[in-house]
Amino acid sequence: MIHDTELRDLFRIECDEHLKNLENGLLYLERYPDARETMEALQRELHNIKGSARMMGVTDMEAVSHSMEEVIKRISDGEIILLPDVVDILETGLDTLRTIANEAVTGSPAASNVPEVLASLSQEYINNIIATASDNDESASKSARDQMPMVGAASDTMLPNTINTTELANVSPNSIAVPSTIHAHVQANSQVSTETASYNIDSIRVDPKKLDIIMTRVGELMVTKGHVERWLPQVENLIGLWEYSNRELKMSSISNAILNRLEQIGTALYPLRQAAFEDSTALNRITDGLESDIKALRLLPIERIFQLFPRTVRDIAKTLDKDVKLTISGGDTAADKHLIELLKDPLMHLVRNAIYHGVELPQRRLELGKSPQANLILRAKRTAAHIVVEVIDDGRGLDLEAIKDIAIHRNLYTPNELATMPEIRIQNLIFASGFSTSKVTNDISGRGVGLNVVKSNIEALKGSIALESAINQGCKFTLTLPLTLATTRVFLVTVANNHYAIPVEIVSVARYVNLDEIFLVQDQQAISVYGQAVSIAWLEDLLELPKSQIRQANSTVSLKGKNPCLILELNNEYLGVFIDEIVEELEIVLKPTGPLLKRVRNVSGITILGSGEVCVVLNPFDLMRTAQKQAAHGILPKASNVQIQDSSQFQSKTKKPVILLAEDSITTRAQEKRILEMAGYEVVAAVDGLAALNLLETRPFDAIVSDVEMPNMDGLTLTAKVRENKLYEHLPIILVTSLASDKDRKRGMDVGADAYITKSVFNQQVLIDTLSRLV
């Protein structure tokens, strides 16, 4: 029996799922013996069961699942004919797996004879069955041919009384005699089916507002989970203090009674630590699962709004005598219901603009050497942390000279300022309030408010909009939105003895900067990030706070102090923001400020910290705008050769090494995660290689621990793709797998793995020692 309560529950859940899939797969395979995809799926299920059983030490289950996997493989390779007897053997093996799993979970002794089952699954036994069946088929065929009656003779036997069509027409269904046993059987089955159907409720309707309330509460539960996690180091510190004090007192002349009392305290502290870590692990698993489940309930395919556009594009193009082909992709991308509802208007505005302003008339397109039919693409995709929606046209692109003329006419900038302004910043002027190049206002072109309303709506959804344009090649608008609006991850920073939160998703680099690295570019302070000048500002200046003591101390003649700096990235523009300290990264529930403080510059909301302190969450878009107003020439754009800097240059005081764990088995994943967390690592888990690759883009990691055989993307492919990126060429990768041959180990090393640990000889200390050596 598995004694660990949490792992036992996970093992039970995982086995139930895999065994149910096995049962369904075997039934399907019995009906369709050539279904190769089903055979592959059965092999995967058995492989997962085998791996989980090995990790839990359930050796009988591991042996039976391995033998069944070999039989399925031989069937798939054409070495075994899938006879009914072979299916029966596999079904017996399935029943045995169920019995063993029940014993491992409940402790009830297994009634199955494992050696006998293994013998029936052996190659020799199955070969004998197939040979016997082949001999019996030949004998049966000969006997059947000898006993087969003539057709003419059979007619008198089978139909002793001739029934004409007139008689058949007068026969009622109730007058046909049915053997009583068949009638009883059918009637019983019918009754069971009727009773079952009458109590089967396939779905229920839930008010979306109720889901919103639950999601908010789950978000607060996630924050509470973070608070609990932050208490664990305090428990460790308490034990460390006790151990130190105990050693000191033993060397003193203190009485034995007091020493015994101290020993009793220590005896109570160690179980407390273990219980605290186990409860924290369980809380993480439950809250993460609950959050994921609630989010899934709110997800809808973005096709719900995409389906509105084919008719819209057709009607607008027809009105303007234009020929436009709309291509939609990624409609099955799932997003939060509330987000989809609010995304409709911005997308509609962009599509209308593309047809009215961007797409040329057919004749003009021919003159430019283009196809008379314009292309408009509406595309959605999902990354690890965002929904990305793109609106692309192959029209005329942005007219930079027209944009400059309007900016000068509206006294936004002088000709000299525009002459030195980067092209990307000139393009982004179309997002300014009231900025529009349209000379006519109507239902198609809009009301002259430009794209400012689109940008405002996207920012209200905690998203961003980016623009790319090339003359006579078209425009591309990229909307990047969060997966959820309920919670967000932030950096908690300190400025002038106050705490502020800055959203993580807009921080591309976190690093220390020596103040003598600051230089001037056109009278504006800047620092170099991989050779690119990036404008800087102090957060207390942006928030109009007094200078912090740290900054005053660093304002001496020597200029040798180092300050932490966050490089913010928004719409291809960068800004370096100096702060006093990064305290930690955490997940928060963003709360509105209320009607009296509905629109405070630089503030997007508030949150409650674990200490009970009310913390202001800063609005990165406002920070950018404030910096632009304070600077003489605005923010320098990102150069094409700038790479994202490894944020591991900056480590907060409480930061642990972060491990990316990729494992498709929920039981193995939970056990490895616990082992790593108990060893002092922060662990981010992924269900397969593809999920891990997406997570790698969201934050820095110190190492990757991965299984090899996983769906969607295996560990070898994951390792190869990680090594393709120069940023991760030195990132330690450890493969933990059941594939133990020298050939498999060589494959792992060839694609770039730093270590290869086999589950058959899995020892948690080996994993910890390997990580300690590499990280």
Protein Blocks (a to p, Z undefined) as FASTA:
>chain_A
ZZblklmmmmmmmmmmmmmmmmmmmmmmmmmmmlmklmmmmmmmmmmmmmmmmmnopakl
mmmmmmmmmmmmmmmnopaccdfklmmmmmmmmmmmmmmmmmmmnopacfbdfklmmmmm
pmklmmmmmmmmmmmmmmmmmmmmmmpccfklmmmmmmmbacdfklmmmpcfklpccdfk
lmmmmmmmmmmmmmmmmmmcfbdcddfklmmmmmmmmmmmmmmmmmmmmmmmmmmmmmmm
mmmmmmmmmmmccdfklmmmmmmmmmmmmmmmmmmmmmmmmmmmmmmmmmmmmmmmmpcc
fklmmmmmmmmmmmmmmmnopacddddehklpccdfklmmmmmmmmmmmmmmmmmmmpcc
fklmmmnopafbdcddddddddfkbccdddddfbebpafklmmmmmmmnomacfklmmmp
cfklmmmmmmpghiafbfbdcfknogonajmlmmmmmmmnopacdddddehkbpcddddd
dfbfkbccdddddeehiacdddfklmmbdcdddfklpcceehiacddeehiacddddfkl
mnopacdfklmmmmpmnopaccddddddeehiacddddfbdfbdcddddddebjklmpgg
hiabdcddfkopacddddfklmmmmmmmmpmnlpadddfkbccddfklpccfklccdddd
ddfblklmmmmmmmmmmnopacdddfbfklmmmmmmmpccfbdcddfbdghiafklmmmm
mmmpmklmmgccddddfblbfklmmmmmmnopabdcdfklgcfklmmmmmmmmZZ
